[in-house]
Amino acid sequence: MGSRDQENVLAEIGQLLVTWNNVEDNLRLLLMEICGGETPGNKILTAELNGVTLVSALRSAANEILPDDLALAIDSAAIRFDELRNHRNHFVHGARGVEDTVPYRALLKRTTARRELTIYDEKIVNIEIRDLTELIAVVGVEALTLLLDVKAHRQGKPYTSPKTHGWHPLPKIGSRTRKIC
């Protein structure tokens, strides 16, 4: 490949993936705790959930089983995770390489046909990848905090009154996109 700076761009994408996988694990643990803990049956039921079904299951379980304040906090975290999933997918599935000019940027090319045929063609700098990774990590920490609250609730102990945190709107995916078709 070449320079250390170019390799750093790829390392940032790798860190995004690792952080994402850890957050998904945290959310699976949270779902299992809502549904009675890490039993063999819950492990089997949550093992193959993808991001979309994990969010749906989390929201449904929380709304059916938990007190309203805890269910609302979990719902808020699940919604943010789902919003971040779209951005993560854009970075991960669109990555095609690293530019060989300074500043080094990840080259993203992706075709979607959700509402209309769109071909994304972008160049993303390290800081944008790092910012997304940090937002994903925040949801992971929040999931672990909520896990402790659910454990306390299940044990009949007081839990911290969860509040939905202020959430900055995410940039539009493909904000520098050229619609080629």
Secondary structure, 3 states (H helix, E strand, C coil): CCCHHHHHHHHHHHHHHHHHHHHHHHHHHHHHHHCCCCCHHHHHHHHCCCHHHHHHHHHHHHHHHCCHHHHHHHHHHHHHHHHHHHHHHHHHHHEEEECCCCCCEEEEEEEECCCCCEEEEEEEEHHHHHHHHHHHHHHHHHHHHHHHHHHHHHCCCCCCCCCCCCCCCCCCCCCCCCCCC
